[in-house]
Amino acid sequence: MPVIETVATASAAFAATNVDDIVLLSVLFARRDDRFRTRHIVAGQFLGFAALVVASLLASVGLLALPDEAIGALGLVPIALGLRGLWLARRANADEDVLAERQVMTATGVAGITIANGADNVAIYAPLFATVGAGDTAITLVVFAGLIAVWCLVGGLIGSRPAVIRAVAWAGHYAIPFVLIALGIFIVAESGLVNTLLD
């Protein structure tokens, strides 16, 4: 496959599977403070996406097969993080002394959210990797890495806008938990996990 075609295909696959990440990244960047910094968000995004790529590569050679229900179960991760965040926010509002114990996001936490949010990416990346050679796979990985940096840059720009910061500040400690819960519900609903459990 020509290099330009490989780059275009990789870019299209990345954009199609990561549009919703812009919203999440914007909220995360708007919540930066002395303990939750840009490096946590960027490192977490790269770590989480690297895990998705590894899973996709394994699936492309038949070493890993994830049913839709298993992907849906990953949606429980952001829901759990969101519920914990709401619980901590409620405690902080009830007792000012508990503010120091509020949920502090780390690179690992961001990576977990990235994996849960992008679990369905494996379904698209695996066949892509399975149909291209080693050279095209290497180019695709470079494109993915570059686009993650672009996504972080865009999310940072949006999350740095005064209106966004004010909106997130107004929402207080509840902003990220509600975004995480909504994200988790969407992942679970799209996977068909609920229907499988009810059958």
N, C-alpha and C positions, 0 to 999 in steps of 0.2 A: 504494500500500500504506500503511495507517495506520502512524504512527510507532511505536506500541507493538508492532505486528506485525513491523516492520522490526528493531527493537531485539531482540525475542525471537529472530527468525531469525538475526541476526548473532551473538547470544550463543550460540545452540545450535551454529552452524557453528564458532565459535571453540573452544568447550569440547570438541566432538567431535574436533577435529583437534589439540588441544594438551594433552590429559591427560598424556601422557608427558613433556611439558616440565617438569612439577612435580618429577619425580624428578631430572632433569638440573639444574634450577635449584637444587634443595636441595643437591645435591652441590657445585655450583659455589660457592654461598654458604658452605658449610661449609669450603671451602678458601681463603677469603679470608685475605690477609696484607698485609704492608706494600707489596707490589708488585702484588698482584691485589686490587683493591678493588671495593666495591659498584658504583661508577660504571661500571667495565668491564663488569660483568654486565648492568646495566640498559641501557647504551648499545648493547652488542652485541645484546641481545635486540630492541631497537627497530630497529636497523639491519638485522638479519637478517630480521625480520618485514616491514619496509618493502620489502625486495627481493622477498619472496614476494608481497606485495600488488601490486607493479608487474608482476611476471610474470603474476599472475592477471588483472590489468586488460588486459594485452596479449593474453593468451590469450582473454579474453572477447570481444575484437573481431577475433579471427582472425589477429592479428599474430604469435602465438607458439604453437607446438604442440610439446609435449614428450611423446614416447612413454614408456610405463612404464619401458622399459629405460634411458632417459636419466635418469629420476628415480632409478632404482636405482643408476646409476653415481655419483650424488652421495653415496651411502652409503659410497663409498670414501674420502671426505674425513675423516669421523670415525675410520674405521679407520686411516688413515695418521697422523692426529694421535695416536691412541691408541698405535700402535706406536712412534712417535717418543717419546712420553711414557714408555713402558716402557723404551726404550733409555736415555733420560736418567736414569730412576730407577735402573736397574741400574748405570750408571756412577757415579751419586752414592753408591750403597751401597758400591761398590768403592773409591771414592776420595773422601774428604771434601772435598778441594779442588775437586771438580767440582760441589759443591752449588750454587754461585753460578750455574752454567750450566744449572740445571734449567729445565724448560719453564715459562715464565711466560705465562699466558693474558692476552690483551689483548681489548679491545672487538672488534677485527677477528676474532680467533680465535673468540670467542663468537658473533659474527654468522655466521661460516662454519658453525659447528655448528648454529645455529638454522636456517639455510637448508637444510642437509643433512637435519636432523631433520624439517623442515616442507615438504620438497619435494612431498610428496603433497597438501599443502594446496591447491596450485594446481588440482588436479583437482576440488576442491569449491568453492573460491572463484570460479573462472572462470565456471562456469555460473550461480553466484549473481549475479555482477556483470552477466552477459549478460542476465539476466531482470528486472533492476530498473532504474529510471531513475537519472538523475544525482543527484537529491535523496536517494533511498534509498541509493545508493552512498556518498554523503558521510556519511550517518548511520551506515552500516555501518563506515566507516573510523574514525569517532569512537568507536564501540563497541569496535572492535578495539583501538584505542590505549588506551582505558580498561581493557580486560581484560588487556592486556599488563602494565600497571602493577599490576593486582590479582595476576596470576600471579607477578610479581617479588616482591611483598609476601608472598604465601603461601610462595614458595620461600625467601625470606629468613627468615621466621619458622621454617619447618621446619629450614633449614640453620643456624639460630642455637641450636637446642636442644642442650643439653650432650650428650645421648645420641648425636645425629647427629654432632656435632663429634668426640666420642670415637671413634665408629665410623670416621669418615673419617680421623682422625688415626692410628688403629690401622692402617688400610690404607696409611697413609703416602702416598708419591708414586704408588702404584699405583691409587688409587681412581678418579681421573678417567680415566686411560688405559683401564682395564677397562670403565668405563661407556661411553666413546666407542666402543670396539671392539664391545661388545654392541649398541649403538645402530646402528652401521654395518652389522653383520651382519643385524640385523632389517630395516633399510631395503632392503638388497640382496635378502634372501630374499623380502620382501613384493612386490617389484617384478617378480619373475620373470626377473631379469637372468641368473641362472645357467642356467636352462632354455634361454633364448635362445642363450647362448653355447655350450651343449652340443649344440644342434640343428644 
